[in-house]
Amino acid sequence: MSDIRKEREGTGQIDGLFYEVLRPSPSAARDREKAESVTEDAPVLLALPGFLSDGRQLKRLLREIGRRCVVVDPLGAGRSQPSNQPEDYAWPRQVERIVRLLDHLKLDCVDVLGVSMGGMWLQQALLLAPQRIGQAILVATCAGLSPRQRSILLGLLSLWQAGVSRLDVWRVLAPLLFSVEFLEQPSAIALLEMLASDPRSHSAEAEEGRVVPLRQLHAMLAHDLRQALLERYADERTPRPACTVIGCERDILMSPSSQRELAQALSAPLHMLPGVGHTVWLEQPSLLSALVRRVLSGGPSHENSRSQLTAGAGSG
């Protein structure tokens, strides 16, 4: 029996959204550092993946965090159902799905980890359902797209509309998602291309018409909460979830300046992880999990987190 199967508590689907509940494995409990962050009354951690991703890509990270977790597959990705209705991919409808999921699982309030597009999803929930969130950890995401980021997403949209294969789109994306050092490792490209072409990452129904990536891209292109977050979080007396932003120094897609802008909008601390690219949860999961554990437990940052910046600090 695999480690993942041993950790699994349950799976299901609510409003088309596939979810899986994971509990800490015995091996995680043996690690004192991890065990310190795992208490019986600790809130469940909800994990939201990014573009063209599903919950499987976050499982190693979640195992190392050592918290009881719920991980979801975004609509149309992995084992979630696809929809041909554009409004189903709009952010208010996506947040509504999360609320229904939490109601189904009888979870009044959860901590939430959102990575990349999942971080956009989390920001929308911070505005539309803040009472359901205890702590929010936003990794490699942004409050709104810069002209450069918008150009990248429009280019991906054009590739998809032109019928370029999923594997070739991934080949274009890889240099934006990973550091050069990671991609130069033996077999790294082969492994990533195998993951990108894995049919389990998307159903045949979702692939037909290639609608899901287009809808996800349109949702990301519509994401701009810079002013809304600034207005909501400007008054420190306003009740709100505790927020932390985590960025990556070598992230080309979501640059350090994007992380500073998001942290400023949320009045949140910013942690910059050194030497890693955008997809840090695959490139350096242990580095990220150590920092997330400390944030969740209220402890000091990881010693390899080079910068502990408050909102708006730094330049660029």
N, C-alpha and C positions, 0 to 999 in steps of 0.2 A: 504494500500500500504506500502511495507516494506521500511526501510530507504535506503537500497541499491538501490531499484528501483527508489526512489525519487532522488537519487544522479546520476543515470545513464544518460549519454548524448547520448551514441550510442555504438553499438557493430558491429563487422564485422570480416572478415577473409581475410587475405592477404597472398598469397603464402603458404596456409595451416596453418598460425599462427592466432589464435583467439585473438582478442583484445577487450577491453572494456574501454570506456572513462568515467571517473567519475569526478564530480565537487564537490567542498566543500558543505557540507550540511549546512542549516541555523543554526543548533545547534553548529557547529564548529565555525561559525562566531561570536557567542555570547561570545565565550571564547576569552578574550583580547589577551592572549598569542598567540593563534592560529591565530587570525585575523591579528596580526602584521606581520605574515609571508605570508599572502594571499593578494597579490596585483594583479590588473588587468593585469599588464604587466609582472608578474612573469612567468618564463619559465614553461612549462608543465613538470611534473615529470613522467618519464617512470619507471615502476617497473618490475623487472625480478625475478620470483620465482626460487626455488631450485628443487632438485631431488625429483621425485615422487610428485611434488606439482603443483598447478595451482593458478590462480589469486585470487580465493576465500579465500585462506589462508592469503592473505595480505590485505584484504579489511578493517578490523578493524584498522590496522596500518595506512593505507592510509587515512581513514576518520579522524583519530586523527592528522595526519600531516596537513590536511586542505589545500592542494594544488590541483589544477586541475591535474588529473592523467590519464595516460594510463597504464593499467595493461594487461600483455599478459599471455596466457597459453603456456608453452614450447611445442615444437613440439610433438604431440602424447599424451599430457596430457590435462585433462579437456576437453575443446571444440575444441582444435586444432586437425588438422588431423594427423594421424600417417603416417609414411612412412617406407617401408621395405628396402629403399636404404641407406646403411651405410653412403654414402657421404652427405646425407641430414642432418645428425647429427654432421658432422664435423664443427668445430668452424667457419671457413671462410663462410660456407654456412649459419650458424646460424646468423652471423653478417649481411650478405646480406639480410636476411629476415627482420631484424630490420630496415635497411636502406630503404627497400621497404615500410615498414609500415610507417616510418616517411615521406617518399615522398607522400604516399597516403593521410596522414593526413595533408599534407602541413606544416610540422614542420621542420624548418631548423636546429634548435638546441634545445635540451632538457636537463634537469637535469636527471640523471639516478641513481636509487637505485637498487643494485643487491645483493641478499642474497644467501649465500651458493653457489650452482652451478650457480645461477644467477649472482653472483659476478665473477665467472670465465668467463661467457658470457660477462660481462661488461669489464673485462680486455682485452678480445680479441677485443672488439669494440674500446677501448682506443688506440690500435695499428693500427687497420684497418680503423676506421672511426672517428678519434678524433675531426674532425671539426663539427660533429653532436652533441657533448657533451659539455655542459656548466660546470656543476659540476657532479662529480662521487662520490657516496657514496657506499662503499663496506663493507658489513656486513657478518661476520662469514665465510670468504672465505680464499683462499690462492693463492700465485703466482705459487706454484708447490707442489706436494705431497712429504711428508717425507716417509721413508720406512714404518713407522707405519701406516700412512694414506693410503698408497698404499695397505698394507696388509688388512686393513678393507674393502676397495672397492673390492679387489679381492675375499674376503670372501663373500661379497654380490653378486658378479657376480656368484660365484659357487652356492649359494643358489638359485638364480633365474634360473640358467641353470638346476638345479636338480629338478625344478618344485615345490619348496616350495611355499605355498600360499602367496598372497600379505599381508594378515593379519599377518602371522607368520614371514615374513620378517620384517614387521613393529615392531613386538614384540622384535626382535633382535636389531633393530635400536633404539628403544625408550630410553634405558639407555645411548646411545651415543648422543642423540639429546636434552635431557632435564635434568635439575638438579634433584638431588635426592629429594630435598624439593618440587619441583613441582610435581613429580610423586607420592609422598606420600600423596598428597592432596586427600580428598575423591572424588571419581568418576573421577579422572583425567585419569586413565588408561582406564576406560570404554568409556569416551568421545573420547580419542585419537583413540581407536580401532574402534569406530563408524565412525570417520572421515576417517580412513585408509581403511575401507571396503566400503565406500560410492561409489556406481557405477558412480556417477557424476564426480569423479576424473579421470576416464579413460573410454574411449569408448570400446564397445565390440570388435570393429575392432582392437583397439590398444592392447587389452588384448590377442587377438588371436595370438598365437605364442610367446607371452610374449616378443616381440621384443623391445618395447620402453624403458623399464628400462635397457635392455642390451646395447642399443645404447647410452643411457645417461651415463651409467657407463663407456663405452669405451671412450666417449668424455672426461669425467673427468680424466680417467687414462692417456689420452694423453696430458692433460693440464700441461704445464710447461713454464711459461713466465718469470722466474726469471731473466735470462740474458737479454732477450729482453726488459723488463721493465727497468732494470738498465741502459742499453745502451740508451734507449729513454729518460729517465728522469734524466740522469746524468748531463746534461747541463741545468742550470736554465734559460738560455736565450732562450731555445727552447719553442715556443708557445705550450701550452698544457692545457687540462682541469684541473680545480682545483679538487684535489682528497682528500678524507677523508676515513680512515679505521676505522671501529668499530668492536671491538672484545668483547668476553664474558669471564669473568674470569673462569667460570666453564665449558667451552666448551671442551669436550673430543675429539670431531671429528676434529675441527679446533682449535688447542691449542693456547694459548697466544703467544707462540714462532712463530707460523705460521703468526699471525697477525703482529708481529714485523718485520718479514722478508718481508711481503708484503708492509708494510708502508715504510720500508727502500728502497725497489725497486722502489716505486713511489715517494720517497722524500715527503711523505705525513704525516700529523699528525695522531696519533693513539689515539683513545678513548677506554678505557676498561670499560665495564659495569659490576658492581659488582653483585655477587650472582645469576647469570643466566647462563643457559646452551646454547647450540648451537642455538636452535630454539627460539631465544628471541622474534621474531615477534609474536609468539603464547604464549610464557610463560610470557613475560612482555611487551606487545605492547606499553603501555603508557610510560614506561621508554625509549624505543627506539624512539618513535615518538617525545618525547620532545627534545631529542638530535638531531634528524634529522632536526626538525624545526629550531633549533638554527644554525646548520651547513648551512642550505639553506639560512638563513637570514643573515649569517655572524656574529651572536651574540656569546656570551660566551657559554661554554658547560653547560650541565645539572649538577646541584649540586650533583646528585647521580652518575655521571660518575667519578669514583674514580681516574682514571689516565688520565692525559692529556700528553701523551708521544709524543715526536717528533720521527721521523724515526730513528730506531736503538737504542733508549734509552732502559734502563732496561737490565735485564739479563735473561738467560735461552732460 
